Amino acid sequence: MAAAILLSLPGAVALAGPHVLMDVDSGRVLAAEDAFKRWYPASLTKLMTAYVAFRAVEAGEIQFDSPVRMSQSAAKEPPSKMGYPPGSVLTLDNALKIIIVKSANDVATAIAENVGGSEQTFAARMNAEAQRLGMSGTHFVNAHGLHSTQQYTTARDLALLVRAIRTEFPQYAAYFSIEGLRDGEKVMRNYNFLIGRFEGADGMKTGYVCASGFNLVATATRDRRTLAAIVLGAQSQVDRAKKAAELLAQGFKAQGFAAPALASLRPSTSDSSTATDMRPEICSQEAVAKRVKMRDDEGRLIVNSPYVREMTREPRLVAISLGGADGPESKAPRYANVPIPTPRPAYPPQSAVAGQGD
């Protein structure tokens, strides 16, 4: 499915890298390119982490005020992270806000351990949900998205997941539109640059490791119509925001009645079963230096796009904190914190991944 544009979008241009533009309510695909190409999800993984948690709440296994305890193994995860010490307890509600806005890997692992009993068991639940949703090109081994060659997805599969979250759990949509969090004096702005800057933007998640490039799932709602843009492998935070904004803006100009359904898309014979590794392009010294130039003197991203406006006010912050976990713990069996003979992602040194997993 290599066609760059399935529907003629006014003023649209071809975009490099896999992408899908979907009408969420109808499930119709307005634009797509390399929708079945295998890709590393990075922190887009946390969309499935949240979805499994939502399903557990709906099943009565756990509540939003249930405790999420920080284990030693969770506390050791590389950044991005909150840095809570082992033994810290927060509510599932706050934990979900943190993994979506701050993209904290330590908190994602803690959710997995507390909801599923262990990260490995939780990953099995993630894969079971992926299979149930028809995400045939997806496999998970962890809840946070730090790099593993055994963790991969496709733009088409992510579209299926996004539609499931938005249509099955509309009551939880607010988690994905939070502009920022406040933890005491610490302020954490949402890595999704479109929130508060693109008209109607209301979600969902960013992702970045060297191997994946800069990924973004962006949703926006105008006149009761919600579109979702999945952009994979962009060269920078700026590029992924501009590409998603252009797709969404042009998509709102198209009705899409004749567009194909997401379920009807089929892979092409050229689609590879090997995920693309973007590390040489994304994490070279030249690439890093180029991205530095995309910020102003105060470190703020400069996005020159007719669809993205500056935020002229302070972001609306949601307060979070440790404690307050009065709900029941998950009844999932707990497993001892001992090595398990299954492959675990080989993480690069923390100095090389600082800021990754956004």
N, C-alpha and C positions, 0 to 999 in steps of 0.2 A: 504494500500500500504506500507507494512512493509519491503519489500525487501531492504537489505542494499545496494546492488549494482545491478543495472539493466543491466549494460554492464560490461564485464570483463575489468577492468582498470589495466594495467600492474603495479604491485607493490603496488596497492592500499590496504589499510587496512580499516576495519570497523571503522566508526567514531561515537561516542556517540552523541545523540541529533539529532533533525530534520535537514536535509540538502537536497539540490538539486543541481546538477551540470547540466547545460544546455548549449547547443549550441544556441547562441542567434539568429543567422540568420535563422537557420532551425527550431528552436523550439523543437529540439529533446533532450530528457533527458538521459544523460550519466550515472548518478548515483543518487540515492535518498534513503532516509530513513525517515519514518514518515512524508511524504510530506504533509499529510492532518491533522497532529496533531495541535490542536489549541495552539497558543503561543502569548505572549505579544510582540508587535513589538518594543517597546521603540522608539528610534529616527529613526528607519527605516521608521516610520510614515512619516518623512519629504520627503521621496521619492514621496509619494502621494501628499504631499503639493506642491512640485515642479511640479509634473505632472499636477495638477489642474491649477497652475499658467501658465504653458506652454500652456495649452489648452485655457486659458483666453486670452493670448497674440495672439494666432493663430486666435481666434474668433474676435479680434479687440476690446475687452473689456478694455484692458489695454496695456501699452507698457513697455519695459524694463527700460525706463527712467521715468516712472510714479512714483509718490511719495508713499512711505510706511511710514505712520506716526505712531510714537510710542504713544500708548494710556496709560492711567494709569493702566488699567488692564493688558496690555501686559508687561509693565515695572515691574509688580509685580511677574511675573513668576519666579519660582525657577531656580537655575543654572542647566545646563550650560547656560550662558547668556552673552550678551554684556554689559548690564548695562546702556544703553542709557536712559537719563531722558525722562519723558513724554513730548511730543511736538517735539521730535527730528524727523527729516525727512531724509530718505535715498532713493535711487532708488531701484526699484524692482530688478534690476540687482545685486546690491551689497547685497541686502537682501537675494537673492537666494544663492549667494556665501557664505554668512555667515552661513545659516542654513545647508549647505552641508558640509562645512569645519569645522566650529566651533561648529555646531549643537546647535546654540543659541535658547533657548525656547522662549525668549521674542520677538525675531525677527520673529520666526515662527508664533506666535500669531498675531503679527502686520501684517504679510502678509495675514493671514486669514481674519482679520478685514477689511483690505483695499481692498482686492480682492472680498471677499464675502459679506461684509457689517457687519458681525459679525462672531465670531468663530463658533457659532452654525450653521449659514447658510452655512459657508464654509465646516463644517463637513458633512452637508447634501450633498454638491457637491462632497466631497470625497467619500461618500457612493454610490452616483449615478454613479460615474466613476468606482468604484470597481465592482458594479453590471454589468455595461456595459462591462467590461473586463472579466467577468466571475469569479471574486474573491468571490466565494460563501461562503468561510469560514472567511470572513473579515468584521469587523465593526469598524468605527471610531467615536470618540466623541470629539477629539481635533486635532490640527494641529502639535503639537510638540512631542507627544509620552510619556509624563510623565504618570505615571501609573494610569490606570483605569481598573477595571475588565470588563468594557463594551467596551474596545478597544483591539481587538485581530486580529490575522491573521494566516496564515499557510505558510510554506516554498513554497508550490506549488503556492499559490496566489501571493506571492512576486515575484516568477519567472515570472508570467504573467505580473505583473507591470513592472519589469525590462525590459522584452522584449518590452512592449509597449513604454517605454521611449526611449530605444535604437533604435527601428525601426521607430517609428513615428517622433521622434525629434533628428535625428543624428546630426543636426546642433547645438544642445545644449550639446553635449557630453562633451565638455571642462569644463563645470561646475563641473563635477564629478571627474576630474583628477587633480585638483589644489593641489599642494603640501603644500601650506601655504598662509596665508593672512598677510598683513601688514597694520595696522591702526595707522598711526603716528609712534611712537616708539614701539608699541605693535606688537609682532609677534605671530601668531596663526598657529600651524602646523596641518595638516590634521590628524584626529584621525584614519583614515584608514592607518594602518602601512604598507600595501603592496605598496602604491603609492611611486614610486621612489626606491623600494627595491625588487620588484618581476618583472621579465622580462615581459614587455608588460602590466603591470597593468595600468588601465585607469578608475577606478571607484570602488565602487559607494558610500556606506554609512555604518556607524557604528551605533550601538544602544546599550544602556545599562541602565537598572534600576535593582534594586535588584530582582524583580519578574521575569524578563526576562532572567537574565544572560547576557552574552556578545554575541551580535548578530553582524553579518557582511554580507553585500552583497558586493561581490568583483567581478569585471570584469577585463578581460585581453584580449588583442588582439595580436596575432602572425600570420604572413603571411596572413593577411586579414581575419582571423578567430577569432571571439569573443566568449569567454566562460563566463558564470556567475556562481558563487558559492554562494549559500545562506546557511549560517551556523547560527543556532539558539541555544541559551542556552549553549554556551561554558563557561568554568570556569574562564576565564581571557581574557584580551586583547591579551596576547601571544598565548593562546590556539586557539582563533578564527582565528588569523592570520595564524598560522601553519596549521590548518585544511583547511582553504580556499586555502592556497598556495598549499597544497598537492593535493586537488581535482583538482585545475586548472592545475597543472603541469602534473598530470596523464591524465587528460582529453585531453590535447594537444597531447598525444601519441596515442589516440584512434580516429578513423575516425568517428564512430558513425552513419554510414549509416543505420544500422539495429536497432538503438535505437528507443524506442517508442516516439511518439509526446507528448508534454506537455499536449495537449488537451485530449489525450486518457487516462491519468492517472485517476484512480478511487480510492476512499477511501476504506479502509478495515472496516470490522465490528467492529474491536477493537479500531478504532479512537474515542477519547473522545470529547464530546462537551464542556468540561471544560478545560480552559487553565491551563497549568502547572505553578505552582508558585515556582520559584527557590530561593526565599528569604532565607530559612533556609540554603541552600548550599552556596549561593553567598555572603551573608552579615553577616555571623557569624564572630566572632573575629578571629577564626582560618583561615577562608578563606581569610580575609583581610590581615592577617599577611603573609600568603603564597604568596599573590600577591605582597606584598612589596619586597619579596626576588627575584622577577623576574626583578628587576631594578638594574642598576649599581650605583656606588657612586654618579653619576651626575643625577640620576633619569631617565635614559634612559632605555627603555624596552630591555631585552635580549631575542632574539628569535633565538634559536638554531634549524635551519631548513636548509636542503640542498637547499631549493628553495628560501630562503630569504637572500639577501645579505645586508651588512651594507651600509648605505648611507655615502659615503666618502666626500660628498660636502654639502654645505648649500642648504636647499630646495629653489626651485624657488618660489618666493613670488609674489602674485598679490595684488596690492594696492587697498584698499577700504577706504571710508570716508563717512561722512554725507554730505548731500546736493547734488546738481546737478540734482535734480528731476524736469525736465522741461516738462515732458510728461503729458498727461491728466490723471485725476483721474478716477478710476473705476466708472462706472455708477450704480453699485450695490446699492440698498437702504441702507442707514445707520440707525443703530438701536441705541437707547439711551443706555448708559452704566449703565444699571440697572440690578439687579438680575433677571434671567430667571428661572422659575420653572422646570428645567431639571437637572438631576444628573450631577454634576461636579466631576472630580476625587478628592479623598481625598488625598492631598499631605502630605507625612511625613514632619517632621521638616527639615528645610534646612540643618542643620548639618548632617542629616542622608542621604541626597541625594546629597551632594556636589560632583560635578564631574559627576553626572548622566546625562543621556540624551545625551551621546556622539554620 
